[in-house]
Amino acid sequence: MEPSLRDIGDYDGLKGEKKRIVWAVVAAGIIFGSIIGIVEYFYGNPSDSIKTENVGKIPLR
C-alpha cells in the first residue's frame, strides 16, 4: 500500500537522523556532479584528432 499525501512527512518536520540523511544525499549529489563536471571538462574533448580531407558528395549507389 502506497502512502498518501497525508502520511508523507514534510521536510520542515524532519528532525535528527532523517534530516541528516536528506542533507547527506543532497551533498553527495552535488559533490558527485561536480566531480563528473570537472572530469568532463578536462577529459571530454580529445586533443588529438585524425585529419580528414574534404571528400565532397558521396554517391548513394
N, CA, C and O atoms as CSV, one atom per row, in Angstrom:
chain,resi,resn,atom,element,x,y,z
A,1,MET,N,N,0.844,-1.174,0.000
A,1,MET,CA,C,0.000,0.000,0.000
A,1,MET,C,C,0.897,1.248,0.000
A,1,MET,O,O,1.788,1.381,0.838
A,2,GLU,N,N,0.653,2.133,-0.928
A,2,GLU,CA,C,1.457,3.346,-1.049
A,2,GLU,C,C,0.982,4.407,-0.067
A,2,GLU,O,O,-0.207,4.480,0.243
A,3,PRO,N,N,1.912,5.234,0.427
A,3,PRO,CA,C,1.492,6.287,1.355
A,3,PRO,C,C,0.725,7.385,0.639
A,3,PRO,O,O,0.971,7.672,-0.532
A,4,SER,N,N,-0.191,7.986,1.348
A,4,SER,CA,C,-0.938,9.109,0.778
A,4,SER,C,C,-0.209,10.395,1.122
A,4,SER,O,O,0.749,10.384,1.895
A,5,LEU,N,N,-0.656,11.496,0.551
A,5,LEU,CA,C,-0.025,12.775,0.831
A,5,LEU,C,C,-0.134,13.148,2.304
A,5,LEU,O,O,0.734,13.842,2.834
A,6,ARG,N,N,-1.188,12.697,2.965
A,6,ARG,CA,C,-1.347,12.993,4.394
A,6,ARG,C,C,-0.321,12.242,5.235
A,6,ARG,O,O,0.041,12.692,6.322
A,7,ASP,N,N,0.149,11.101,4.738
A,7,ASP,CA,C,1.081,10.281,5.503
A,7,ASP,C,C,2.535,10.680,5.303
A,7,ASP,O,O,3.383,10.365,6.138
A,8,ILE,N,N,2.831,11.366,4.212
A,8,ILE,CA,C,4.213,11.733,3.915
A,8,ILE,C,C,4.582,12.952,4.747
A,8,ILE,O,O,3.860,13.949,4.768
A,9,GLY,N,N,5.735,12.855,5.443
A,9,GLY,CA,C,6.165,13.958,6.291
A,9,GLY,C,C,6.760,15.093,5.480
A,9,GLY,O,O,7.350,14.872,4.422
A,10,ASP,N,N,6.605,16.283,5.971
A,10,ASP,CA,C,7.162,17.471,5.338
A,10,ASP,C,C,8.623,17.590,5.744
A,10,ASP,O,O,8.993,17.184,6.845
A,11,TYR,N,N,9.459,18.143,4.867
A,11,TYR,CA,C,10.879,18.293,5.182
A,11,TYR,C,C,11.078,19.158,6.420
A,11,TYR,O,O,11.959,18.876,7.232
A,12,ASP,N,N,10.276,20.204,6.575
A,12,ASP,CA,C,10.424,21.083,7.741
A,12,ASP,C,C,10.158,20.333,9.039
A,12,ASP,O,O,10.649,20.717,10.100
A,13,GLY,N,N,9.389,19.276,8.947
A,13,GLY,CA,C,9.081,18.483,10.131
A,13,GLY,C,C,10.129,17.420,10.430
A,13,GLY,O,O,10.083,16.799,11.491
A,14,LEU,N,N,11.072,17.196,9.517
A,14,LEU,CA,C,12.105,16.198,9.752
A,14,LEU,C,C,13.059,16.671,10.834
A,14,LEU,O,O,13.413,17.848,10.906
A,15,LYS,N,N,13.466,15.734,11.671
A,15,LYS,CA,C,14.400,16.066,12.738
A,15,LYS,C,C,15.409,14.942,12.874
A,15,LYS,O,O,15.145,13.796,12.510
A,16,GLY,N,N,16.562,15.293,13.403
A,16,GLY,CA,C,17.558,14.296,13.758
A,16,GLY,C,C,18.164,13.590,12.558
A,16,GLY,O,O,18.601,14.221,11.595
A,17,GLU,N,N,18.181,12.265,12.637
A,17,GLU,CA,C,18.877,11.446,11.641
A,17,GLU,C,C,18.255,11.565,10.250
A,17,GLU,O,O,18.981,11.581,9.256
A,18,LYS,N,N,16.947,11.646,10.159
A,18,LYS,CA,C,16.296,11.747,8.845
A,18,LYS,C,C,16.727,13.020,8.113
A,18,LYS,O,O,16.972,12.998,6.906
A,19,LYS,N,N,16.816,14.115,8.845
A,19,LYS,CA,C,17.225,15.372,8.230
A,19,LYS,C,C,18.684,15.298,7.791
A,19,LYS,O,O,19.035,15.826,6.736
A,20,ARG,N,N,19.545,14.648,8.587
A,20,ARG,CA,C,20.950,14.480,8.204
A,20,ARG,C,C,21.079,13.608,6.954
A,20,ARG,O,O,21.941,13.855,6.111
A,21,ILE,N,N,20.233,12.600,6.835
A,21,ILE,CA,C,20.266,11.733,5.650
A,21,ILE,C,C,19.882,12.520,4.409
A,21,ILE,O,O,20.503,12.364,3.358
A,22,VAL,N,N,18.862,13.366,4.520
A,22,VAL,CA,C,18.456,14.195,3.377
A,22,VAL,C,C,19.610,15.100,2.968
A,22,VAL,O,O,19.917,15.210,1.781
A,23,TRP,N,N,20.257,15.752,3.942
A,23,TRP,CA,C,21.387,16.632,3.634
A,23,TRP,C,C,22.555,15.845,3.056
A,23,TRP,O,O,23.240,16.339,2.161
A,24,ALA,N,N,22.796,14.633,3.545
A,24,ALA,CA,C,23.897,13.816,3.025
A,24,ALA,C,C,23.648,13.436,1.572
A,24,ALA,O,O,24.576,13.443,0.764
A,25,VAL,N,N,22.410,13.107,1.233
A,25,VAL,CA,C,22.077,12.751,-0.153
A,25,VAL,C,C,22.235,13.961,-1.063
A,25,VAL,O,O,22.762,13.841,-2.169
A,26,VAL,N,N,21.784,15.123,-0.609
A,26,VAL,CA,C,21.918,16.341,-1.413
A,26,VAL,C,C,23.396,16.684,-1.600
A,26,VAL,O,O,23.819,17.004,-2.711
A,27,ALA,N,N,24.187,16.620,-0.523
A,27,ALA,CA,C,25.617,16.930,-0.607
A,27,ALA,C,C,26.341,15.937,-1.505
A,27,ALA,O,O,27.198,16.330,-2.297
A,28,ALA,N,N,26.007,14.652,-1.390
A,28,ALA,CA,C,26.642,13.637,-2.235
A,28,ALA,C,C,26.324,13.896,-3.709
A,28,ALA,O,O,27.198,13.740,-4.562
A,29,GLY,N,N,25.098,14.285,-4.016
A,29,GLY,CA,C,24.730,14.592,-5.402
A,29,GLY,C,C,25.505,15.776,-5.946
A,29,GLY,O,O,25.951,15.756,-7.094
A,30,ILE,N,N,25.670,16.812,-5.125
A,30,ILE,CA,C,26.416,17.992,-5.564
A,30,ILE,C,C,27.890,17.653,-5.763
A,30,ILE,O,O,28.494,18.056,-6.757
A,31,ILE,N,N,28.467,16.913,-4.818
A,31,ILE,CA,C,29.884,16.535,-4.931
A,31,ILE,C,C,30.101,15.638,-6.136
A,31,ILE,O,O,31.027,15.865,-6.915
A,32,PHE,N,N,29.264,14.625,-6.301
A,32,PHE,CA,C,29.415,13.698,-7.427
A,32,PHE,C,C,29.234,14.437,-8.756
A,32,PHE,O,O,29.988,14.198,-9.699
A,33,GLY,N,N,28.253,15.322,-8.841
A,33,GLY,CA,C,28.037,16.097,-10.065
A,33,GLY,C,C,29.201,17.017,-10.373
A,33,GLY,O,O,29.562,17.200,-11.535
A,34,SER,N,N,29.793,17.599,-9.333
A,34,SER,CA,C,30.958,18.468,-9.533
A,34,SER,C,C,32.151,17.677,-10.056
A,34,SER,O,O,32.848,18.122,-10.967
A,35,ILE,N,N,32.380,16.504,-9.477
A,35,ILE,CA,C,33.496,15.660,-9.932
A,35,ILE,C,C,33.301,15.259,-11.388
A,35,ILE,O,O,34.240,15.331,-12.180
A,36,ILE,N,N,32.097,14.838,-11.747
A,36,ILE,CA,C,31.809,14.455,-13.135
A,36,ILE,C,C,31.995,15.655,-14.060
A,36,ILE,O,O,32.532,15.505,-15.157
A,37,GLY,N,N,31.565,16.833,-13.642
A,37,GLY,CA,C,31.733,18.037,-14.455
A,37,GLY,C,C,33.190,18.394,-14.674
A,37,GLY,O,O,33.577,18.769,-15.781
A,38,ILE,N,N,34.003,18.282,-13.631
A,38,ILE,CA,C,35.434,18.586,-13.755
A,38,ILE,C,C,36.122,17.578,-14.666
A,38,ILE,O,O,36.912,17.959,-15.530
A,39,VAL,N,N,35.830,16.306,-14.479
A,39,VAL,CA,C,36.430,15.275,-15.337
A,39,VAL,C,C,36.017,15.479,-16.783
A,39,VAL,O,O,36.848,15.358,-17.683
A,40,GLU,N,N,34.760,15.784,-17.021
A,40,GLU,CA,C,34.283,16.020,-18.389
A,40,GLU,C,C,34.960,17.247,-18.998
A,40,GLU,O,O,35.272,17.257,-20.189
A,41,TYR,N,N,35.187,18.272,-18.192
A,41,TYR,CA,C,35.821,19.484,-18.693
A,41,TYR,C,C,37.245,19.207,-19.173
A,41,TYR,O,O,37.654,19.685,-20.231
A,42,PHE,N,N,37.995,18.435,-18.393
A,42,PHE,CA,C,39.393,18.190,-18.725
A,42,PHE,C,C,39.592,17.042,-19.708
A,42,PHE,O,O,40.523,17.084,-20.513
A,43,TYR,N,N,38.744,16.022,-19.664
A,43,TYR,CA,C,38.961,14.844,-20.497
A,43,TYR,C,C,37.859,14.605,-21.521
A,43,TYR,O,O,37.886,13.587,-22.212
A,44,GLY,N,N,36.903,15.500,-21.639
A,44,GLY,CA,C,35.763,15.293,-22.525
A,44,GLY,C,C,36.076,15.457,-23.997
A,44,GLY,O,O,35.519,14.739,-24.828
A,45,ASN,N,N,36.963,16.393,-24.343
A,45,ASN,CA,C,37.293,16.640,-25.735
A,45,ASN,C,C,38.717,16.156,-26.005
A,45,ASN,O,O,39.659,16.602,-25.350
A,46,PRO,N,N,38.874,15.262,-26.952
A,46,PRO,CA,C,40.227,14.782,-27.247
A,46,PRO,C,C,41.075,15.889,-27.872
A,46,PRO,O,O,40.586,16.689,-28.669
A,47,SER,N,N,42.345,15.920,-27.497
A,47,SER,CA,C,43.226,16.954,-28.041
A,47,SER,C,C,43.811,16.542,-29.390
A,47,SER,O,O,44.251,17.388,-30.169
A,48,ASP,N,N,43.813,15.232,-29.660
A,48,ASP,CA,C,44.320,14.779,-30.949
A,48,ASP,C,C,43.141,14.308,-31.806
A,48,ASP,O,O,42.140,13.812,-31.287
A,49,SER,N,N,43.271,14.466,-33.076
A,49,SER,CA,C,42.219,14.025,-33.979
A,49,SER,C,C,42.858,13.568,-35.289
A,49,SER,O,O,44.008,13.893,-35.587
A,50,ILE,N,N,42.102,12.823,-36.044
A,50,ILE,CA,C,42.570,12.336,-37.337
A,50,ILE,C,C,42.224,13.371,-38.384
A,50,ILE,O,O,41.066,13.767,-38.514
A,51,LYS,N,N,43.212,13.807,-39.124
A,51,LYS,CA,C,42.976,14.808,-40.157
A,51,LYS,C,C,42.250,14.157,-41.334
A,51,LYS,O,O,42.652,13.103,-41.826
A,52,THR,N,N,41.204,14.790,-41.759
A,52,THR,CA,C,40.450,14.305,-42.916
A,52,THR,C,C,40.424,15.384,-43.978
A,52,THR,O,O,40.527,16.576,-43.689
A,53,GLU,N,N,40.286,14.942,-45.198
A,53,GLU,CA,C,40.186,15.887,-46.304
A,53,GLU,C,C,38.728,15.982,-46.726
A,53,GLU,O,O,37.941,15.064,-46.495
A,54,ASN,N,N,38.387,17.076,-47.330
A,54,ASN,CA,C,37.034,17.261,-47.799
A,54,ASN,C,C,36.804,16.314,-48.976
A,54,ASN,O,O,37.408,16.477,-50.036
A,55,VAL,N,N,35.925,15.319,-48.785
A,55,VAL,CA,C,35.710,14.321,-49.827
A,55,VAL,C,C,34.565,14.693,-50.754
A,55,VAL,O,O,34.353,14.022,-51.764
A,56,GLY,N,N,33.843,15.718,-50.445
A,56,GLY,CA,C,32.740,16.129,-51.306
A,56,GLY,C,C,31.511,15.255,-51.084
A,56,GLY,O,O,31.313,14.706,-50.000
A,57,LYS,N,N,30.694,15.133,-52.120
A,57,LYS,CA,C,29.479,14.341,-52.011
A,57,LYS,C,C,29.773,12.884,-52.315
A,57,LYS,O,O,30.525,12.568,-53.237
A,58,ILE,N,N,29.176,12.009,-51.535
A,58,ILE,CA,C,29.331,10.578,-51.763
A,58,ILE,C,C,28.068,10.083,-52.477
A,58,ILE,O,O,26.958,10.320,-52.000
A,59,PRO,N,N,28.230,9.396,-53.622
A,59,PRO,CA,C,27.049,8.917,-54.350
A,59,PRO,C,C,26.311,7.853,-53.542
A,59,PRO,O,O,26.924,7.099,-52.786
A,60,LEU,N,N,24.985,7.798,-53.708
A,60,LEU,CA,C,24.166,6.846,-52.988
A,60,LEU,C,C,24.336,5.413,-53.505
A,60,LEU,O,O,24.184,4.459,-52.741
A,61,ARG,N,N,24.649,5.255,-54.794
A,61,ARG,CA,C,24.762,3.903,-55.355
A,61,ARG,C,C,26.115,3.634,-55.894
A,61,ARG,O,O,26.371,2.542,-56.400
